[in-house]
């Protein structure tokens, strides 16, 4: 049991350090986490996570709303199967919620998007998730301002 836990920690560290890349664009856009390669990692839980995380990112970028949320849900479920409490695992779990938050935004679910990004921040405070949360908050703020300005007073 201890060996498996240590093994998974090493795998997650290797995965995070060598195979995950963050698509960082202009600060006015969302940041979507993408896992690019496995680098020979054969653990089925890690491989499943990689696959679902890539699908989540690709479908979200393609604005395929319903499909992206399903893939993001699968990524969240698969990272929870990785039994480790390492900092890298928490970072990856946070990024899965951040990606689903962006997917929910694409689905016009601002409240769900904000909830996911707040969950992501509780798991691991990182600059990617923080930036995405700030963007969601600005969209919610803009939407509230628009609703107030279109309300007709008696």
Steps between C-alpha positions, in 0.01 A plus 500: 500500500779741591686404183195573283450836671865593450487375141195714425665806654800454275274450198297809571814705555643376170168562326475852632859602449554351158172453324251763596501828322275792564357680202551855621372769272430865540399591859149584376436134413449185697790266566429136421729226636607241244689174558709442191690171548528211744876446454475124544279501806293182492290528817138462389368769738748758371439401137123539549549840658725613213244391241205667672692819574607532134142437383366757746745765377456424130120495513488818709728681254278375215197645684325160501303585811324177604786271397760709678320487834469121476873470428585739784282298739692188394833678565386597850386144572825352369733730701308405815592135435868586533562423866753756614496824692804647328512870417524415128184289516316788669625736230371267226166455677468877527568535128228245417243708689634815333457342157146389584427854619599630158288228338203609709562859396485383137168336596375839630501372859674788679402382848626146432819645351561714808426207734755282318765770510442560870532123556821503297639780719412310820691197370807693384544873468693556179533784253314318220187435703518841664514671159203298374300582814570871452370479143183317607443758773534778244243333273261457791556861603436619142184289479366643828577855381320434172193363683489805728526744211216333309261492795215749465431698816142565610 
